[in-house]
Amino acid sequence: MSTSGVEAFTHRFIPPRTPGALTLLLLHGTGGDENDLLQLGHALDPQAALLSPRGQVSERGANRWFRRLAEGVFDTDDLLARTDQLAAFITGAVEHYRLGASRLVAVGFSNGANIAATLLLRHPRLLRGAVLFAPMVTLNDPPMADLSGIGVFLAAGRDDPIARPEQAERLAEQLIERGAAVELRWHPGGHGIDAHILAQATAWLGKLRAATGSAPLP
């Protein structure tokens, strides 16, 4: 079995605790690594397999998923190339670890949420859903992908100075326009993951898991 796609990224893989469980693709924020979101993944779904790669871009020593030109100004060419590279890794990991391709859900925070959203828009059948904490709009004019059947939980802070509320609203609109079932939830804080939001995301993921179990995507 080829492992070339898997070997492209430093990553952690934790097998599922029950057969047929979801696989959570954990995508860290700026400065994180493959260990950062493991605890979050276990909290969201204790039974799920966890696939946690490390972003390959270094910004003054901080790991990221793609380059940016300034705060909130992304290098679009690099974003698209890195998104395709990550998609190839995911495809390789699904084969290598024998994962259910229809049970793959991205969980991203900040920069990780941004590339997760770009994965949805650029590779629409790769993921079953996504949990996006503190995301921003990455593509001003994304392709009109068919996201029907895809669920997205989008969480944002009303007082977030980095991923401002209008960013979350616009991203939700982009996803809804393309057919995704989006649940947009707010918390009063800043650039972080609120405890109440975490509980809501866990409940949302449980519903997605039940729906996927009864009618998995092809």
C-alpha positions as CSV (number, residue, x, y, z in Angstrom):
1,M,0.0,0.0,0.0
2,S,1.3,3.4,-0.9
3,T,2.0,5.8,2.0
4,S,3.4,8.7,0.0
5,G,0.4,10.9,0.8
6,V,0.6,10.1,4.5
7,E,4.3,10.7,4.7
8,A,4.0,14.2,3.2
9,F,2.9,15.6,6.6
10,T,4.1,15.0,10.1
11,H,1.0,13.8,11.9
12,R,-0.6,11.9,14.8
13,F,-3.2,9.2,14.2
14,I,-5.2,7.7,17.0
15,P,-7.5,4.8,16.0
16,P,-11.2,4.9,16.7
17,R,-12.5,3.2,19.9
18,T,-15.5,1.7,18.2
19,P,-16.1,0.4,14.6
20,G,-17.8,2.8,12.3
21,A,-16.9,5.9,14.3
22,L,-16.2,9.3,12.8
23,T,-12.7,10.4,11.9
24,L,-11.9,13.9,13.1
25,L,-9.3,15.7,11.0
26,L,-7.7,18.1,13.5
27,L,-6.3,21.3,12.1
28,H,-4.4,23.5,14.6
29,G,-4.2,27.2,14.7
30,T,-1.1,29.4,14.0
31,G,1.8,28.2,16.3
32,G,0.3,24.9,17.0
33,D,1.3,21.4,16.0
34,E,-0.1,17.9,15.6
35,N,-0.6,17.5,19.3
36,D,-2.5,20.7,20.0
37,L,-6.1,19.6,19.3
38,L,-6.0,16.0,20.4
39,Q,-7.6,16.8,23.7
40,L,-10.3,18.8,21.9
41,G,-10.9,15.9,19.6
42,H,-11.4,13.5,22.5
43,A,-13.8,16.0,24.1
44,L,-15.9,16.4,20.9
45,D,-16.1,12.6,20.3
46,P,-14.4,10.1,22.6
47,Q,-15.0,7.3,20.1
48,A,-13.7,9.0,17.0
49,A,-10.4,8.3,15.2
50,L,-8.2,11.3,15.3
51,L,-6.0,12.4,12.4
52,S,-3.9,15.4,13.3
53,P,-1.3,16.7,10.8
54,R,1.1,19.6,11.3
55,G,1.0,22.7,9.0
56,Q,4.1,23.0,6.8
57,V,4.5,26.7,6.6
58,S,6.7,28.5,9.1
59,E,6.0,32.1,10.0
60,R,8.9,33.2,12.2
61,G,8.9,29.7,13.7
62,A,5.2,29.4,14.1
63,N,3.5,26.5,12.2
64,R,0.8,27.6,9.8
65,W,-1.2,26.0,6.9
66,F,-0.5,28.6,4.3
67,R,1.3,31.9,4.0
68,R,-0.1,35.3,4.7
69,L,1.1,38.7,3.5
70,A,-0.2,40.5,6.6
71,E,-2.7,40.0,9.4
72,G,-5.9,38.9,7.6
73,V,-4.3,39.2,4.2
74,F,-3.7,35.7,2.7
75,D,-1.4,34.6,-0.1
76,T,-4.1,33.1,-2.3
77,D,-1.8,31.2,-4.6
78,D,-0.1,29.5,-1.6
79,L,-3.5,28.9,0.0
80,L,-4.8,27.0,-3.0
81,A,-1.6,25.0,-3.4
82,R,-1.4,24.1,0.3
83,T,-5.1,23.1,0.3
84,D,-4.6,20.7,-2.6
85,Q,-1.5,19.3,-0.9
86,L,-3.5,18.7,2.3
87,A,-6.3,17.1,0.3
88,A,-3.8,14.7,-1.2
89,F,-2.6,13.8,2.3
90,I,-6.1,13.2,3.5
91,T,-6.9,10.9,0.6
92,G,-3.7,9.0,1.3
93,A,-4.5,8.7,5.0
94,V,-8.0,7.4,4.3
95,E,-6.5,4.6,2.3
96,H,-3.5,4.0,4.6
97,Y,-5.4,3.8,7.8
98,R,-8.5,2.2,6.2
99,L,-10.8,5.0,7.3
100,G,-14.4,5.5,6.2
101,A,-14.3,8.3,3.7
102,S,-17.9,9.2,4.3
103,R,-17.2,9.7,8.1
104,L,-14.5,12.3,7.9
105,V,-15.1,15.6,9.7
106,A,-12.6,18.5,9.9
107,V,-12.2,20.3,13.2
108,G,-10.2,23.5,12.8
109,F,-9.3,26.5,15.0
110,S,-8.4,29.9,13.5
111,N,-5.8,29.2,10.7
112,G,-6.9,25.5,10.8
113,A,-10.5,26.5,10.4
114,N,-9.6,28.6,7.5
115,I,-7.9,25.8,5.5
116,A,-10.8,23.5,6.5
117,A,-13.3,25.9,5.0
118,T,-11.1,26.1,1.9
119,L,-11.0,22.3,1.7
120,L,-14.8,22.3,1.7
121,L,-15.0,24.9,-1.1
122,R,-12.2,23.4,-3.3
123,H,-12.6,19.7,-2.6
124,P,-16.4,19.5,-1.8
125,R,-16.7,15.7,-1.6
126,L,-13.7,15.1,0.6
127,L,-15.3,15.8,3.9
128,R,-18.7,14.8,5.5
129,G,-18.7,18.0,7.6
130,A,-16.6,20.5,9.5
131,V,-16.5,22.2,12.9
132,L,-15.0,25.6,12.4
133,F,-13.8,27.6,15.4
134,A,-13.0,31.3,14.8
135,P,-12.7,31.1,11.0
136,M,-12.3,33.8,8.4
137,V,-13.2,34.2,4.7
138,T,-10.2,32.9,2.6
139,L,-11.7,33.1,-0.9
140,N,-13.6,36.2,-2.0
141,D,-15.1,34.4,-5.0
142,P,-14.9,30.7,-4.3
143,P,-16.1,28.1,-6.8
144,M,-19.7,27.2,-6.8
145,A,-19.1,23.8,-5.3
146,D,-22.0,21.4,-4.5
147,L,-22.0,21.2,-0.7
148,S,-25.4,19.5,-0.4
149,G,-25.3,16.9,2.3
150,I,-22.4,18.6,4.1
151,G,-22.9,19.8,7.6
152,V,-20.9,22.7,9.1
153,F,-20.8,24.0,12.7
154,L,-19.4,27.5,12.7
155,A,-18.5,29.2,16.0
156,A,-17.4,32.8,16.3
157,G,-16.8,35.3,19.0
158,R,-18.7,38.6,19.1
159,D,-15.6,40.3,20.4
160,D,-13.0,38.5,18.3
161,P,-10.4,41.1,17.1
162,I,-8.9,38.7,14.6
163,A,-11.7,36.8,13.0
164,R,-14.3,39.5,13.2
165,P,-18.0,38.7,13.3
166,E,-18.7,39.8,9.8
167,Q,-16.1,37.3,8.6
168,A,-18.1,34.4,10.1
169,E,-21.3,35.7,8.7
170,R,-19.9,36.0,5.2
171,L,-18.3,32.6,5.3
172,A,-21.6,31.1,6.5
173,E,-23.3,32.8,3.6
174,Q,-20.8,31.3,1.1
175,L,-21.3,27.8,2.5
176,I,-25.1,28.1,2.6
177,E,-25.2,29.4,-1.0
178,R,-23.5,26.2,-2.1
179,G,-25.9,24.0,-0.3
180,A,-24.2,23.2,3.1
181,A,-26.3,22.9,6.2
182,V,-24.7,25.5,8.4
183,E,-25.2,26.1,12.1
184,L,-23.7,29.4,13.1
185,R,-23.2,29.9,16.9
186,W,-22.0,32.9,18.7
187,H,-20.2,33.4,22.0
188,P,-19.5,36.8,23.7
189,G,-15.7,36.3,23.9
190,G,-12.7,36.8,21.6
191,H,-10.4,34.5,19.6
192,G,-10.9,31.3,21.4
193,I,-13.2,28.3,22.1
194,D,-15.9,29.0,24.6
195,A,-17.0,26.2,26.9
196,H,-20.6,26.6,26.0
197,I,-19.7,26.5,22.3
198,L,-17.7,23.3,22.9
199,A,-20.8,21.7,24.4
200,Q,-22.9,22.8,21.5
201,A,-20.4,21.5,19.0
202,T,-20.3,18.2,20.8
203,A,-24.1,17.9,20.6
204,W,-24.0,18.9,16.9
205,L,-21.4,16.3,16.1
206,G,-23.4,13.7,17.8
207,K,-26.4,14.4,15.5
208,L,-24.1,14.3,12.5
209,R,-22.6,11.0,13.7
210,A,-26.1,9.5,14.0
211,A,-27.1,10.7,10.6
212,T,-24.0,9.4,9.0
213,G,-24.4,6.1,10.6
214,S,-27.9,5.7,9.3
215,A,-27.2,7.1,5.8
216,P,-23.5,7.4,5.0
217,L,-22.5,9.3,2.0
218,P,-21.2,7.3,-1.0
